[in-house]
Amino acid sequence: MKLVVLDRDGVINEDSDAFIKSPDEWQPIKGSLEAIARLNQADYQVVIASNQSGLARGLFSIETLNQIHDKMHRMLAEVGGQVDAVFFCPHGSGDGCHCRKPDTGLFEQIAERLGLSLQDVPVLGDSLRDLQAAQTVGAEPMLVLTGKGEKTQLLLKHNNLNSIKVYANLAAAVDAMLA
């Protein structure tokens, strides 16, 4: 089985500094859902690893988060795609948890649940913390320039991440992965 791990906000859907707090606010980035479908067709299992500190901040409930993910799953199904699992950290930055990226807890949960190593597994993110967590577990971090990606690109050389592959968006990254 081939696996790819995606961050959610800024990679699959448009990001917001005010957080994605409702299904109406969740809007896919052009081409991202079709890119996931192409990964599925190429026998990749796709999972999400996402910090969702809006839960800890009281900006939305777990029920609302589930509704957001239901919308994502429905829209993916409409284009022939699917995400096999969504792993998320519900904690805030000051909560001291191990699952909030750049810590590796979400990735450890993925490896344990799927019973496999994340060594060299592609991990696509738009933030430095996505890339750092992926690198720490031995996965292959890849940056997309959507979401916070352009700002993150400026930080790569200062954080020992200058060898990371950079793509315009998820669709471009998938094109390269499947070439």
N, C-alpha and C positions, 0 to 999 in steps of 0.2 A: 504494500500500500504506500502511495506517495501522499505526503501531507504538506499543506501550506497553512501558515498562521497569519491572520490579518488583524490589524487594529481596525476598529469600526469608524469612529468619528474622524473625518479627514481623509480616510482611505476608501471606504465604501460609500459613505454619505457625507454631505456637506457638514462642516464643523461650525460651531458657534461659540464665541467666548462667553455667551450667556447660557451655554449648555443646551443640549437637545432634551427638551422637557415634555414633549408630547408626540404622538404619532404624526400629527400635522407638521411638526417641525422637522421630522426625519425625511430628508429628501436625498435620493441617491445621486452621487456624482455621475455625470454622463458617462456611459460605457462601463461602469463598475459592475453592475449586475450581470451584464452579458459576459464580462471577463470572468466572473465567478462561474458562470455556466460553462464557459470554455474550459476552465480548470476541471470541473466535474466531468466533462466529456473526455478529458485526457486522463481520467482515473485518479484525479487528485481528491483527497478528502480535505475539505476546507473547514477550519475552525477559527473562531474569533477570540482574541484576548484583549479585553477593553477595561480601562479604568473608568468607573462610573461614580465619581465622587459626588455627583448631584444627589445621589441617594443619601449620603451622610449629611449633606448640606440641607436636606429636606426640600429640595427643589422639585422632586417627583418621587413617587412611591414605587415599590417593587411591581405592583400591578400595572402602573403606567409603563415601566421599563419592559414588562412582558408584552404589553400592547404595541410598543415600538418595535420589539423584535418580531411579533406576529406580522406586523406590516412588512417588515423586511423579508420575512420568509415567504409571505404571499407574493410580493413583487418579484422575488427571485424565482419562485415557481412559475410565474407567468412567462419568464424568459428561459425556462428549462434549467434553472440552477438551484442549488441548495447549499446551505451552511449546515454542517453536521452537528456542530455544538457551539454554544456561546459561553465563554468563561469570562466572568467579570469580577472586578474588585469593587465592592460597595463602600469602601472606606475613604475618608478624607486624608489629605496629605499629612496631617499631624496625628493620625491614629496609631502609628507605629506597627502597622500590619506588615506581613511578608508578601502579600499578594499584589500590592500596588506597584506597578512598573515605575521605576526601573528595577525594583526587586523582582525576584524570579518565581514567586509563588504561583502565579497563573500558569507559567510555562511548566513548572513541576506538576501542577494538577493535570495539565494536558498530557504530559508524558505518562503519568501514572494511570490516568483513565484510559488512554489508548494503548498502554503497554508497549511503548516504544521510546527510543532515544530521539532527542531533538537535534542530534548532531547533523549539521548541514541542512536542516529543514529551512526552507525559505520563510522568512518572517518579514512582512511588509508593514511599514509604519510611516507616520508623518512627523513623529516627535523624537527627540533625542532619547527619551526614556524607553520608547519602543525598541530602538536600536541597541541601547545599552543592555536591556534585559535579554534580547536575542543573543547578543554577543556573549554574555556571561554564561548562557546555557549551551554554547557551542553551535547555535543555529546560524543561519546565513542571513544577517540583517540586510534589508533593502529599503531604501528611502523613496517615497513618492512625494512629488512636489505639490500635491494638493493639500488642503488643510493647512497645517503649520509647516509643511515640508520645505518651503522656500526659506523660511527663517531657520529651520533646522539645518539646512544645507550649509549655512554660514558657520555653523558650530562644529562641523565634522572634523576639520583639521585640528581644532583645539581640544578635541576629546578622543584622540587616537582612533578615529573612525574614518580616516581619509580613503580607505580602500573600499568603502561601501559603494555598491552599485546604486545609481540614482536614476529614477524614471519620472517622466512627466506626470503619470497617473497610474492607477491600477491596471488599466487596459494595456498600456505600454509595457508595464512590467510582465504581464501575462504573455504578451506577444513575444518578449525576449525569452521567457521561461519555456515556451512551447516551440520556439524556433529550432 
